[in-house]
Amino acid sequence: MRIDHLVFLVHDLDIAARQWARRGYTVTPGGTHAGGWTHNKLVCLGDTSYIELIAFRTAEAAPHRWNRFRPFPGLIDFAVRVDDIHAAVAKVRKLGLDYAAPSDAGRVRPDGVELRWRGAMPQDTTLGLPFLIEDLTPRNLRVPAGAARKHRNLATGIASLDIITPDLGAALPHFGALFGRAIELARGAAIFQAGPGTRITLRTPARGRAAAVLALRGAGPFDWKPAA
């Protein structure tokens, strides 16, 4: 399995887009999600993954799985791309992972094009597991190619993703079910290969900012590095 995209929750979408542009990224319009609670912009990458900048459109609490992250903006989640989500969910369930039944979702681009996809969410949010996603409309409509994937800072993809979890021993077999056997084990950390160019480090931080974020926000992605 390979990473489809990383999710960055931001307070103001336009401000965030300008900040990313100043860092040398090309920011592409996204659209408004079905239900109207959130909208997004994209940083599309040459390895076909992307960064999703997402913001809530209203100040009041929303019936949305990411509403709990409002006090903790930044990198909050990530998705893994699959070709057949029903088959993927059946497979990981057999391996002991508890994923919800797939459900349809979508958004409308500013140019009026409607996009549809199907997602499946992990039921256990304490380990830092990703959600699964399968495109129902052509993927290049959701993730534009060409100039959208060219960046002044020469970023071409996701080189690494750092995931923090409170119990490495409990999380390790679950991540192994998704990404295969860890390619490296170290004290307090395990490294997985996610696609040809991305490494995922799963760890339980003992101190520092990562430990503080884990205590406040819980498990999930903590940091990433672009490939150049």
Secondary structure, DSSP 8 states (H G I E B T S, - for coil): -EEEEEEEE-S-HHHHHHHHHHTT---EEEEEETTSSEEEEEEE-TTS-EEEEEEESSSS--SSTTGGGTTS-EEEEEEEE-S-HHHHHHHHHHTT--B---EEEEEE-TTS-EEEEEEE-BS--SS---EEEEESS-HHHHS--GGGG--TT---EEEEEEEE-S-HHHHHHHHHHHH-S-SEEETTEEEEE-SSS-EEEEE---SHHHHHHHHHH-SEEEEEEEE-
